[in-house]
């Protein structure tokens, strides 16, 4: 089981995030679910990029197995983009709250009709 610990964490986080997005009507809770889902993708990508026994990509005598730093750099970029999109989502929720007076999907849909 310990060999698949990262995979288990990824699956659990992904399913919890997906459940929150589908089951909750509160827009803030939906954003939290999306963030959990996004975090599981980050963990999955970094786990797949791990090279057992690999070292930093610095040329040295006797080292033949190197880890690729590109996936880690891409995840750092994805984290920044994820924070920015979460901030935009939160600002949209603030505007929806100002316009409709609530952040529940059912109440917003009922007030539109």
C-alpha positions in Angstrom: 0.0 0.0 0.0 2.8 2.4 0.8 4.0 2.1 -2.8 0.7 3.5 -4.0 0.3 6.1 -1.3 0.5 9.1 -3.7 -2.0 7.4 -6.1 -4.4 6.8 -3.2 -4.1 10.5 -2.1 -4.7 11.6 -5.7 -7.8 9.5 -6.1 -9.3 10.5 -2.7 -8.7 14.2 -3.3 -10.0 14.0 -6.9 -13.2 12.2 -5.9 -13.8 14.5 -2.9 -13.3 17.6 -5.1 -15.6 16.2 -7.8 -18.3 15.3 -5.2 -18.2 18.8 -3.7 -18.5 20.4 -7.2 -21.5 18.2 -8.1 -23.3 17.9 -4.8 -23.0 21.4 -3.3 -25.1 24.4 -4.4 -23.0 27.0 -2.6 -20.6 28.7 -5.0 -17.8 29.1 -2.4 -18.0 25.4 -1.7 -17.8 24.7 -5.5 -14.6 26.8 -5.7 -13.1 24.8 -2.8 -14.0 21.5 -4.6 -12.4 22.8 -7.8 -9.3 23.7 -5.8 -9.1 20.2 -4.3 -9.5 18.7 -7.7 -6.7 20.9 -9.1 -4.5 20.0 -6.1 -5.0 16.3 -6.9 -3.8 16.9 -10.5 -0.7 18.7 -9.2 0.1 15.8 -6.9 -0.5 13.3 -9.6 1.8 15.1 -12.1 4.6 15.5 -9.6 4.3 11.9 -8.5 4.6 10.7 -12.1 7.7 12.9 -12.6 9.6 11.4 -9.6 12.6 9.4 -10.7 13.6 6.8 -8.1 17.3 7.4 -7.4 17.5 10.3 -9.7 19.6 13.4 -8.8 19.5 17.0 -9.8 20.4 17.6 -13.4 24.0 18.8 -12.7 26.8 17.1 -14.6 29.1 15.2 -12.2 31.3 12.2 -12.3 29.6 8.8 -11.8 26.0 10.1 -12.0 24.0 8.6 -14.8 20.4 9.0 -13.6 19.0 12.5 -13.5 15.5 13.8 -12.6 13.8 16.1 -15.1 13.1 19.5 -13.5 10.5 20.5 -16.2 7.4 18.9 -14.6 8.2 20.7 -11.3 8.6 24.0 -13.1 5.3 23.4 -15.0 3.5 22.7 -11.7 4.8 25.9 -10.2 3.4 27.8 -13.1 0.1 25.9 -12.8 -0.1 26.7 -9.1 0.2 30.4 -9.9 -2.4 30.2 -12.6 -4.7 28.2 -10.2 -4.4 30.9 -7.6 -5.2 33.5 -10.1 -8.3 31.7 -11.4 -9.5 31.0 -7.9 -9.2 34.7 -7.1 -11.2 35.5 -10.3 -13.8 33.0 -9.2 -14.0 34.5 -5.8 -14.4 38.0 -7.2 -17.2 36.7 -9.4 -18.9 35.2 -6.3 -18.7 38.6 -4.7 -20.3 40.2 -7.7 -23.0 37.5 -7.8 -23.7 38.1 -4.1 -24.0 41.9 -4.7 -26.4 41.3 -7.7 -28.6 38.5 -6.4 -28.1 38.7 -2.6 -27.1 35.1 -2.2 -24.5 32.6 -3.4 -26.7 29.5 -3.6 -27.4 28.1 -7.1 -31.0 27.3 -6.4 -31.9 30.7 -5.1 -30.1 32.4 -8.0 -31.9 30.3 -10.6 -35.2 31.0 -8.8 -34.7 34.7 -8.8 -34.0 34.8 -12.5 -37.3 33.2 -13.4 
